[in-house]
Amino acid sequence: MLHFAGLKAVGESMLQPLRYWDVNVTGTLRLLEAMGRHGCQTLVFSSSATLYGTTDRVPIPETAPLQPINPYGYTKAAVERLLTDVAASATGWRIALLRYFNPVGAHPSGRLGEDPSGLPNNLFPFLCQVAAGRRPHLEVFGGDWPTPDGTGVRDYLHVMDLAEGHGRALEVLHAEPPQLLTLNLGSGRGHSVLDLVRTFETTTGLTVPYTVVDRRPGDSAVSVADPREAERRMGWRTRRSLADICRDGWAWQSTNPQGYRTNGLPLSQGLIQAQHVS
């Protein structure tokens, strides 16, 4: 079982904490109850680096204290606690807690990508929509962080590397005795918001207008993974660069400038068409 079902925006969680606790925590509880009824004891959980909060340890290892600073992070920490308790309650559970850093990009075919409903809550889809002319400019949250250029530093992870990490986690869980496996998935390299903007512009030949605005509540200055344990345990590491992320993300957005509603297709048909990717 791959558990991706959840809400994932830091800013939104600050405004709608009850919704986040209900969907992320109660939703996982109901899933575990259903798994128990049907004898399913293998689960790969989509966790998050957000639960590390603000830390002086960079890159961040899996042993770093969990100290989330926003409701989204609190819900991820709560689900990890729940899964840890479930794994200890009975024999046979095979659970992987995969702490993502910042997944971005799209399938390199340009046919499968991210199409947020309404205003994007994450940097990269917002950047792509600005480049496509759907929005006037990018808002950069904070230019006074304690980083080289004053903007937040993140560990950007290509979604295809992320998908391969899930495949390896399942292989390890099935090949080894029942266990609880906790791993970071990230590149181990930090890039600022402006690094990402410049790389996108260089890769695509486009200009992305932006303005620096106030910091967003619940954010942190730097979040970069120590991914060595994932390589040791699963033989996994990222293979794609920030330029690959920008190229593939733009391939999706430029091919689908209005998202899955391109060419007058209703959303459901657009999704079905996009799923047929070789």
C-alpha positions in Angstrom: 0.0 0.0 0.0 1.3 3.4 -1.0 -0.2 6.1 1.2 -0.2 9.5 -0.6 -3.6 10.7 0.5 -3.3 13.9 2.5 -3.2 17.7 2.5 0.3 19.2 2.2 0.5 23.0 2.2 2.2 24.7 5.1 0.4 28.1 4.7 -3.0 26.5 4.2 -2.5 24.3 7.3 -2.0 27.5 9.4 -5.4 28.7 8.3 -7.2 25.3 8.3 -5.7 23.2 11.1 -8.9 21.3 11.8 -9.1 20.2 8.2 -5.5 19.1 8.2 -5.8 17.0 11.4 -9.0 15.4 10.1 -7.7 14.5 6.6 -4.1 13.6 7.5 -4.5 11.9 10.9 -8.1 10.6 11.0 -7.8 9.6 7.3 -4.7 7.5 8.1 -6.5 5.9 11.1 -9.4 4.8 8.9 -7.0 3.5 6.3 -5.2 1.4 9.0 -8.5 0.0 10.2 -9.4 -1.1 6.7 -5.9 -2.6 6.2 -6.4 -4.5 9.4 -9.7 -5.9 8.3 -8.2 -7.2 5.1 -4.9 -8.6 6.4 -2.8 -6.0 4.6 0.3 -5.1 6.7 2.6 -3.4 4.2 2.5 0.4 3.9 4.8 3.1 2.5 3.8 6.4 4.0 4.3 9.8 2.4 5.9 11.7 5.3 7.7 15.1 5.2 10.9 16.9 6.1 8.5 19.6 7.5 8.4 17.6 10.8 12.1 18.5 11.4 11.0 22.2 11.8 13.9 24.7 12.4 17.1 22.9 13.1 20.8 23.8 13.3 21.7 20.4 11.8 22.2 20.8 8.0 22.1 18.5 6.2 19.4 16.9 8.4 19.7 13.2 9.3 16.8 10.9 10.3 18.0 11.1 13.9 17.4 14.8 14.1 14.7 15.8 16.7 11.2 16.1 15.4 10.1 19.7 16.2 7.5 20.8 13.6 6.5 24.4 13.5 3.2 24.3 11.7 0.0 22.2 11.7 1.0 20.3 8.6 4.2 19.2 10.2 2.4 18.3 13.4 0.0 16.0 11.5 2.9 14.2 9.8 4.6 13.7 13.1 1.3 12.4 14.6 0.9 9.9 11.8 4.5 8.7 12.1 3.8 8.2 15.9 0.6 6.3 15.0 2.4 4.0 12.5 5.2 3.4 15.0 2.6 2.3 17.6 0.9 0.1 15.1 4.1 -1.6 14.0 4.9 -2.4 17.6 1.4 -3.7 18.4 1.6 -6.9 16.3 4.0 -8.9 14.3 4.1 -8.8 10.5 3.9 -5.1 9.8 6.2 -3.7 7.1 6.1 0.1 7.2 8.3 2.7 5.5 8.2 6.3 6.6 9.6 8.3 3.7 10.4 11.9 4.7 10.3 13.9 1.4 12.1 17.1 1.1 10.7 19.2 -1.8 9.3 17.1 -4.7 9.0 19.1 -7.9 9.1 18.7 -11.7 7.0 16.4 -13.9 7.2 13.3 -16.1 9.8 14.0 -18.9 7.2 13.2 -21.5 5.4 16.5 -20.7 2.1 14.5 -20.5 1.8 14.1 -16.7 2.4 16.9 -14.3 1.0 19.0 -11.4 -2.2 20.9 -11.9 -3.2 22.6 -8.6 -6.7 23.7 -8.1 -6.9 27.4 -7.6 -3.9 29.4 -6.3 -0.9 27.1 -6.1 0.4 26.6 -2.5 3.9 25.5 -3.6 6.7 27.4 -5.3 7.4 25.4 -8.5 3.8 25.2 -9.9 3.4 28.9 -9.2 6.6 29.7 -11.0 5.5 27.6 -14.0 2.1 29.3 -14.1 3.9 32.7 -14.1 6.1 31.6 -17.0 3.0 30.4 -18.9 1.4 33.8 -18.5 -1.4 32.6 -16.2 -0.1 34.8 -13.3 1.6 38.2 -13.4 4.5 37.5 -11.1 6.0 35.1 -8.5 5.9 36.0 -4.8 9.0 35.1 -2.9 8.2 34.7 0.8 11.0 36.5 2.6 14.3 38.1 1.4 15.8 38.4 4.8 16.4 34.7 5.8 19.9 33.9 7.2 20.9 32.4 3.8 23.4 33.6 1.1 20.9 35.5 -0.9 18.2 36.0 1.8 15.7 33.6 0.3 14.7 30.2 1.7 16.9 27.2 0.9 15.4 23.9 0.1 16.4 20.4 -1.2 14.5 20.0 -4.5 13.7 16.4 -5.5 12.6 15.4 -9.0 9.3 13.5 -8.8 10.8 10.7 -10.9 13.5 10.2 -8.3 10.8 10.2 -5.7 8.8 7.6 -7.6 11.9 5.4 -7.8 12.4 5.8 -4.1 9.0 4.4 -3.4 9.7 1.4 -5.6 12.9 0.7 -3.8 11.2 1.0 -0.4 8.6 -1.6 -1.4 11.3 -3.9 -2.7 13.2 -3.7 0.6 10.1 -4.2 2.7 9.1 -7.3 0.8 12.7 -8.7 0.7 13.5 -8.3 4.4 11.8 -9.3 7.7 8.9 -7.1 8.9 10.2 -3.8 10.1 9.7 0.0 10.5 11.9 1.8 8.0 12.5 5.6 8.4 14.3 7.3 5.6 14.9 10.8 4.1 14.3 11.2 0.4 16.3 14.2 -0.9 19.3 15.1 -3.0 21.5 16.4 -0.1 21.9 19.7 -2.0 20.3 23.0 -1.1 19.1 25.6 -3.5 17.6 29.0 -2.7 14.4 30.3 -4.2 16.4 32.6 -6.4 18.7 29.7 -7.5 15.6 27.9 -8.7 14.3 31.0 -10.5 17.6 31.5 -12.2 18.0 27.9 -13.2 14.5 27.9 -14.6 15.2 31.0 -16.7 18.5 29.5 -18.0 17.0 26.2 -18.8 13.9 27.5 -20.6 15.1 30.8 -22.0 12.2 32.6 -20.3 12.1 35.4 -17.8 10.1 35.0 -14.5 9.1 38.3 -12.9 9.0 38.1 -9.1 8.5 40.3 -6.1 9.8 39.7 -2.5 7.1 39.8 0.1 6.9 39.1 3.8 7.9 35.7 5.2 5.1 33.1 5.3 4.1 31.9 8.8 5.3 28.4 9.5 8.3 28.5 7.1 11.9 27.8 8.0 15.2 29.2 6.5 16.9 26.0 5.4 15.8 22.4 4.9 18.3 20.0 3.2 18.4 16.3 3.5 21.1 13.9 4.6 20.1 11.1 2.2 23.0 8.7 3.0 20.8 6.2 4.9 18.5 5.8 1.9 21.5 5.0 -0.2 22.8 2.5 2.4 19.5 0.8 3.0 18.0 0.9 -0.4 20.7 1.7 -2.9 18.7 4.8 -3.8 19.9 8.3 -4.5 18.7 11.1 -6.8 19.9 11.0 -10.4 18.3 14.2 -11.7 19.5 17.8 -11.4 17.7 21.1 -10.7 18.0 21.8 -14.5 16.2 18.5 -15.2 13.5 19.5 -12.8 13.0 22.8 -14.5 13.1 21.3 -18.0 10.6 18.6 -17.3 8.3 20.8 -15.3 8.2 23.3 -18.1 7.6 20.6 -20.6 4.4 19.8 -18.8 3.3 23.4 -18.3 4.1 24.5 -21.8 2.3 21.5 -23.3 -0.7 22.1 -21.0 -0.8 25.9 -20.4 -4.2 25.7 -18.8 -3.6 22.5 -17.1 -5.6 19.3 -17.8 -8.4 21.4 -19.4 -6.3 22.1 -22.4 -8.0 21.8 -25.8 -11.4 22.0 -24.2 -11.2 18.6 -22.6 -13.0 18.3 -19.3 -10.7 17.6 -16.3 -11.6 13.9 -16.0 -10.8 13.2 -19.7 -7.6 15.2 -19.5 -6.5 13.1 -16.5 -7.3 9.9 -18.3 -5.3 11.0 -21.3 -2.3 12.1 -19.2 -2.2 8.7 -17.4 -1.4 6.9 -20.7 2.3 7.7 -20.5 4.8 5.1 -21.7 
